[in-house]
Amino acid sequence: MSDKAWEDLIDLIDSKYTLDTTEKKQEPLEDNHKLSQTIEAIGFEKDNIKFKIERITGPRIIDKKTFYSGQGSSNRVQYIYDPEETSSKVVCYKQLPDGHFNEISPEDLMMSS
């Protein structure tokens, strides 16, 4: 998702539901601590249910190597990153009654009530 599309989404949600939280943080990639990703998150309430949307931007994956054990099953995966080019993904969450957030599809977010 481009920066402009992300800003437009934030503005749309803020105008319809009002943002409760906004957050932006940098953290290293799990499998390559020399590279980092940016996580931008917004929280809002819709129909008395709390939702969270995260935009995760990091180095683009250019290759994936899978290492197999002797039994033929996948043992580990190593990603090769392009440190110059980035990619973004957006993840939607819905808060459960116990307070934890569960990942949902964007379609589920639009249909929730």
Contacts in CASP RR format, 6 or more apart in sequence:
PFRMAT RR
TARGET T0000
AUTHOR 0000-0000-0000
METHOD contacts of the structure
MODEL  1
MSDKAWEDLIDLIDSKYTLDTTEKKQEPLEDNHKLSQTIEAIGFEKDNIK
FKIERITGPRIIDKKTFYSGQGSSNRVQYIYDPEETSSKVVCYKQLPDGH
FNEISPEDLMMSS
1 9 0 8 1.000
1 55 0 8 1.000
1 88 0 8 1.000
1 89 0 8 1.000
1 90 0 8 1.000
2 88 0 8 1.000
6 40 0 8 1.000
6 55 0 8 1.000
6 88 0 8 1.000
6 90 0 8 1.000
9 53 0 8 1.000
10 19 0 8 1.000
10 22 0 8 1.000
10 42 0 8 1.000
13 19 0 8 1.000
13 42 0 8 1.000
13 44 0 8 1.000
13 53 0 8 1.000
14 44 0 8 1.000
17 44 0 8 1.000
17 45 0 8 1.000
17 46 0 8 1.000
18 44 0 8 1.000
18 45 0 8 1.000
19 42 0 8 1.000
19 43 0 8 1.000
19 44 0 8 1.000
20 43 0 8 1.000
20 44 0 8 1.000
20 45 0 8 1.000
20 50 0 8 1.000
21 41 0 8 1.000
21 42 0 8 1.000
21 43 0 8 1.000
21 52 0 8 1.000
22 40 0 8 1.000
22 41 0 8 1.000
22 42 0 8 1.000
22 43 0 8 1.000
23 39 0 8 1.000
23 40 0 8 1.000
23 41 0 8 1.000
23 42 0 8 1.000
24 38 0 8 1.000
24 39 0 8 1.000
24 40 0 8 1.000
24 41 0 8 1.000
25 38 0 8 1.000
25 39 0 8 1.000
26 36 0 8 1.000
26 37 0 8 1.000
26 38 0 8 1.000
26 39 0 8 1.000
27 36 0 8 1.000
27 37 0 8 1.000
27 39 0 8 1.000
28 34 0 8 1.000
28 35 0 8 1.000
28 36 0 8 1.000
28 37 0 8 1.000
29 35 0 8 1.000
29 36 0 8 1.000
29 37 0 8 1.000
29 58 0 8 1.000
29 59 0 8 1.000
29 81 0 8 1.000
31 78 0 8 1.000
31 79 0 8 1.000
32 79 0 8 1.000
32 81 0 8 1.000
35 58 0 8 1.000
35 59 0 8 1.000
35 81 0 8 1.000
35 83 0 8 1.000
36 58 0 8 1.000
37 56 0 8 1.000
37 57 0 8 1.000
37 58 0 8 1.000
37 59 0 8 1.000
38 56 0 8 1.000
38 57 0 8 1.000
38 58 0 8 1.000
39 54 0 8 1.000
39 55 0 8 1.000
39 56 0 8 1.000
40 54 0 8 1.000
40 55 0 8 1.000
40 57 0 8 1.000
41 52 0 8 1.000
41 53 0 8 1.000
41 54 0 8 1.000
41 55 0 8 1.000
42 52 0 8 1.000
42 53 0 8 1.000
43 50 0 8 1.000
43 51 0 8 1.000
43 52 0 8 1.000
43 53 0 8 1.000
44 50 0 8 1.000
44 51 0 8 1.000
45 51 0 8 1.000
46 112 0 8 1.000
46 113 0 8 1.000
47 112 0 8 1.000
47 113 0 8 1.000
49 94 0 8 1.000
49 95 0 8 1.000
49 112 0 8 1.000
50 94 0 8 1.000
50 95 0 8 1.000
51 92 0 8 1.000
51 93 0 8 1.000
51 94 0 8 1.000
51 95 0 8 1.000
51 109 0 8 1.000
51 112 0 8 1.000
52 92 0 8 1.000
52 93 0 8 1.000
52 95 0 8 1.000
52 101 0 8 1.000
53 90 0 8 1.000
53 91 0 8 1.000
53 92 0 8 1.000
53 93 0 8 1.000
53 109 0 8 1.000
54 90 0 8 1.000
54 91 0 8 1.000
54 93 0 8 1.000
55 88 0 8 1.000
55 89 0 8 1.000
55 90 0 8 1.000
56 88 0 8 1.000
56 89 0 8 1.000
56 90 0 8 1.000
56 91 0 8 1.000
57 86 0 8 1.000
57 87 0 8 1.000
57 88 0 8 1.000
58 86 0 8 1.000
58 87 0 8 1.000
58 88 0 8 1.000
59 81 0 8 1.000
59 82 0 8 1.000
59 83 0 8 1.000
59 85 0 8 1.000
59 86 0 8 1.000
59 87 0 8 1.000
60 81 0 8 1.000
60 82 0 8 1.000
60 85 0 8 1.000
60 86 0 8 1.000
60 87 0 8 1.000
61 79 0 8 1.000
61 80 0 8 1.000
61 81 0 8 1.000
61 82 0 8 1.000
61 87 0 8 1.000
62 80 0 8 1.000
62 81 0 8 1.000
62 82 0 8 1.000
63 79 0 8 1.000
63 80 0 8 1.000
64 77 0 8 1.000
64 78 0 8 1.000
64 79 0 8 1.000
64 80 0 8 1.000
65 77 0 8 1.000
65 78 0 8 1.000
65 79 0 8 1.000
65 80 0 8 1.000
66 74 0 8 1.000
66 76 0 8 1.000
66 77 0 8 1.000
66 78 0 8 1.000
67 74 0 8 1.000
67 75 0 8 1.000
67 76 0 8 1.000
67 77 0 8 1.000
67 78 0 8 1.000
68 74 0 8 1.000
68 75 0 8 1.000
69 75 0 8 1.000
90 106 0 8 1.000
91 103 0 8 1.000
92 103 0 8 1.000
92 104 0 8 1.000
92 105 0 8 1.000
92 106 0 8 1.000
92 108 0 8 1.000
92 109 0 8 1.000
93 101 0 8 1.000
93 102 0 8 1.000
93 103 0 8 1.000
93 104 0 8 1.000
94 101 0 8 1.000
94 102 0 8 1.000
94 104 0 8 1.000
94 108 0 8 1.000
94 109 0 8 1.000
94 112 0 8 1.000
95 101 0 8 1.000
95 102 0 8 1.000
96 102 0 8 1.000
104 112 0 8 1.000
END
